[in-house]
Amino acid sequence: MHHMNVGSIRKPVPVRGRIKTTPAGFTLVELLVVIAIIAILASMLLPALARSKAKAKRTVCQNNLRTQATWCLMYAGDFNDYLPFVTGHNGWTCLYGLSPELMAMLNGYGMVKSTNYTTWLCPARRDHPRGVQDATGGFTIDHYMVITDLRGDPSYFGTLSPKKASDPLGPLSADHTGSYLTSPSRWWSNHGSQICPDNANIYVPEGINQSWSDGHVEWYTDRALTPPPRKVPPPKVQDAWPWYYIWFE
């Protein structure tokens, strides 16, 4: 019987040259390059996100104006074709104050407290409409202005403001937009990327939203409102306060 010599069994020889190594980390230069790339991408994306956000706010604002136009036309249907108006043709041409009677009528069309009056709240603004002022029920909308039935008002410089729904096409309501009498080279509105130096709640305009008497709403850029060589749009109404109202006609 053959006996195996245990001592003669050969042990496996380790393969030389295979050394376990730990992966190297980023060098300082590589890290700086990655940070630079991230910064470049952020600088490219952030303006686009800001523009998208501003456009979304304009869209909500346009929906508000569309609802306002619907209310105005419903009002005309109940009042022999006459549109609602807010000025008394007496030189006091505040275009953002609703009388108690008009407030009551608009409430009947759906502008009720349960909606928190969001139709008069422009999402681009930093403030809130002042709302009901006293026990009489008047409402100061602030973010928007009602611009109907102005023909014949001595402070009105335009021509299209409609008195009736059947009048030629004219503006119904718009973003609260104007220029200061003390600084005629500067104007302001709800929508813009630069804050107005006179009021942190409003902006140097990039444009305005506006509703018309056929119910449609349009966005007008600052260029459309301010043809060269003007620096501010032509005024439409001189307010009792030290500014002009502005909109597109």
C-alpha positions in Angstrom: 0.0 0.0 0.0 1.4 3.3 -1.0 1.6 5.9 1.7 1.5 9.6 0.9 4.2 11.6 2.5 2.3 14.4 4.2 5.3 16.5 4.5 5.7 16.5 0.7 2.5 18.3 0.0 3.3 21.7 -1.6 1.7 24.8 -0.1 0.2 27.4 -2.5 2.7 30.2 -3.3 1.1 33.7 -3.0 1.2 35.6 -6.3 3.5 38.5 -5.9 2.7 42.0 -7.1 -1.0 42.1 -6.1 -1.3 44.8 -3.5 -4.6 46.0 -2.2 -4.9 49.7 -2.6 -7.5 52.4 -1.5 -9.0 54.6 -4.2 -7.5 58.0 -4.3 -9.8 61.0 -3.4 -10.4 64.2 -5.4 -7.5 66.5 -5.7 -8.0 70.1 -4.8 -7.9 71.1 -8.5 -10.5 68.6 -9.4 -12.8 69.7 -6.5 -12.5 73.3 -7.6 -13.4 72.3 -11.2 -16.5 70.5 -10.0 -17.6 73.5 -7.9 -17.0 75.8 -10.9 -19.2 73.6 -13.1 -22.0 73.6 -10.5 -21.8 77.4 -10.2 -22.0 77.8 -14.0 -25.0 75.5 -14.2 -26.7 77.3 -11.3 -26.1 80.7 -13.0 -27.8 79.3 -16.1 -30.8 77.7 -14.4 -31.7 80.2 -11.8 -32.7 83.0 -14.2 -34.8 80.5 -16.2 -36.5 79.5 -12.9 -37.1 83.1 -12.0 -38.6 83.8 -15.4 -40.9 80.8 -15.1 -42.0 81.9 -11.7 -42.7 85.4 -12.9 -44.7 84.0 -15.9 -46.7 81.8 -13.6 -47.6 84.9 -11.5 -48.6 86.8 -14.6 -50.9 83.9 -15.6 -52.7 83.9 -12.2 -53.0 87.7 -12.6 -54.5 87.2 -16.0 -57.1 84.7 -14.6 -58.0 87.4 -12.0 -58.6 90.0 -14.7 -60.6 87.5 -16.7 -62.9 87.0 -13.7 -63.1 90.7 -13.2 -64.2 91.1 -16.9 -66.8 88.4 -16.3 -68.2 90.3 -13.3 -68.3 93.5 -15.3 -70.2 91.9 -18.2 -72.6 90.2 -15.8 -73.2 93.6 -14.2 -74.0 95.1 -17.6 -76.4 92.3 -18.3 -78.4 93.3 -15.2 -78.2 97.1 -15.7 -79.3 97.8 -19.3 -75.8 97.3 -20.8 -74.1 99.8 -18.4 -70.7 98.7 -17.1 -69.7 99.3 -13.5 -67.5 102.3 -12.8 -65.6 103.7 -9.8 -65.1 107.4 -10.6 -67.5 110.2 -10.0 -66.3 112.5 -12.8 -65.5 115.2 -10.3 -61.8 115.4 -10.4 -61.3 112.7 -7.8 -60.3 109.8 -10.1 -59.2 107.1 -7.7 -59.6 104.0 -9.9 -59.1 101.4 -7.2 -62.0 102.0 -4.7 -65.3 100.1 -5.0 -68.4 101.8 -3.6 -70.5 99.8 -1.1 -73.2 99.5 -3.8 -70.8 98.1 -6.4 -69.2 95.9 -3.8 -72.7 94.4 -2.9 -73.4 93.7 -6.6 -70.0 92.0 -7.2 -70.6 89.9 -4.1 -73.8 88.7 -5.8 -71.7 87.5 -8.7 -69.4 85.5 -6.6 -66.9 87.9 -5.0 -67.6 86.7 -1.5 -65.5 86.6 1.7 -65.2 82.8 1.5 -62.8 83.4 -1.5 -60.7 85.8 0.5 -61.2 88.3 -2.4 -58.3 86.5 -4.3 -59.6 87.9 -7.6 -58.3 91.3 -6.4 -55.0 89.9 -5.1 -52.1 90.0 -7.7 -49.6 87.3 -6.7 -46.7 89.4 -8.0 -47.4 92.1 -5.3 -45.8 92.0 -1.9 -48.7 93.7 -0.1 -52.4 92.9 0.2 -55.4 94.9 -0.9 -56.7 97.1 1.9 -60.2 95.5 1.6 -63.2 96.8 3.3 -62.5 100.2 4.8 -65.4 100.8 7.1 -68.9 99.8 8.1 -70.4 101.1 4.8 -68.8 98.1 2.9 -66.6 100.0 0.4 -63.7 98.0 -0.8 -60.2 99.3 -1.8 -58.7 96.8 -4.3 -55.3 98.5 -4.7 -53.7 95.8 -6.9 -56.0 96.6 -9.8 -57.9 99.5 -11.3 -61.4 99.7 -12.9 -61.1 101.8 -16.0 -64.6 102.0 -17.4 -66.9 105.0 -18.1 -64.1 107.6 -18.1 -65.0 109.5 -21.3 -66.1 113.0 -20.3 -64.0 113.0 -17.2 -61.7 116.1 -17.4 -58.7 114.2 -16.1 -59.0 111.4 -18.8 -56.6 111.6 -21.7 -57.7 108.5 -23.6 -60.5 107.7 -25.9 -61.6 104.0 -25.5 -62.9 103.7 -22.0 -66.4 102.1 -22.5 -69.6 103.1 -20.7 -71.6 100.2 -22.1 -70.8 96.7 -23.0 -72.1 97.4 -26.5 -69.6 100.3 -27.0 -66.6 99.8 -29.2 -64.0 97.6 -27.7 -62.4 99.2 -24.7 -60.5 98.4 -21.5 -62.3 97.2 -18.4 -59.6 96.7 -15.7 -55.9 96.4 -15.5 -52.9 96.1 -13.2 -52.6 99.2 -10.9 -50.0 101.0 -13.1 -48.9 104.6 -13.1 -46.1 107.2 -13.1 -45.2 109.8 -10.5 -45.9 113.4 -11.2 -42.8 114.4 -9.3 -40.7 111.9 -11.3 -42.2 111.7 -14.8 -39.2 109.6 -16.0 -40.2 106.8 -13.7 -43.2 104.5 -13.7 -44.4 101.4 -11.8 -46.7 98.4 -11.9 -47.4 94.9 -10.4 -44.9 93.0 -12.6 -41.2 93.4 -12.9 -37.8 92.2 -11.7 -36.6 95.5 -10.1 -38.3 96.9 -7.1 -39.6 100.4 -7.5 -37.3 102.8 -5.5 -40.4 104.6 -4.1 -42.4 101.6 -2.9 -41.1 98.1 -2.1 -44.5 96.5 -3.0 -44.4 97.5 -6.7 -41.9 97.2 -9.5 -40.2 98.9 -12.4 -42.5 97.4 -15.0 -41.8 94.7 -17.5 -45.4 95.0 -18.7 -49.0 94.9 -17.5 -52.1 92.7 -17.7 -55.3 94.2 -18.9 -58.9 93.0 -19.6 -61.2 94.2 -22.4 -64.9 94.6 -22.9 -65.2 91.4 -25.0 -63.9 89.5 -22.0 -60.4 88.7 -23.2 -57.1 89.6 -21.4 -53.8 90.6 -22.8 -50.2 91.1 -21.5 -48.6 94.3 -22.8 -44.8 94.6 -22.6 -43.1 97.8 -21.4 -42.0 98.4 -25.1 -45.6 98.2 -26.3 -46.7 100.7 -23.7 -43.6 103.0 -24.1 -42.8 103.7 -27.8 -39.5 105.5 -28.3 -38.4 108.1 -27.6 -40.6 108.2 -24.5 -39.3 107.0 -21.1 -42.7 106.4 -19.6 -46.1 105.6 -21.3 -48.5 108.4 -22.1 -50.8 109.1 -19.1 -54.4 108.1 -19.3 -55.8 109.7 -16.1 -54.4 112.2 -13.6 -55.2 111.1 -10.1 -55.9 113.3 -7.2 -52.8 111.8 -5.6 -49.4 112.8 -7.2 -49.4 110.3 -10.1 -50.9 109.4 -13.4 -52.7 106.1 -14.2 -51.4 104.2 -17.2 -52.8 101.4 -19.4 -52.8 100.4 -23.0 -55.2 102.0 -25.6 
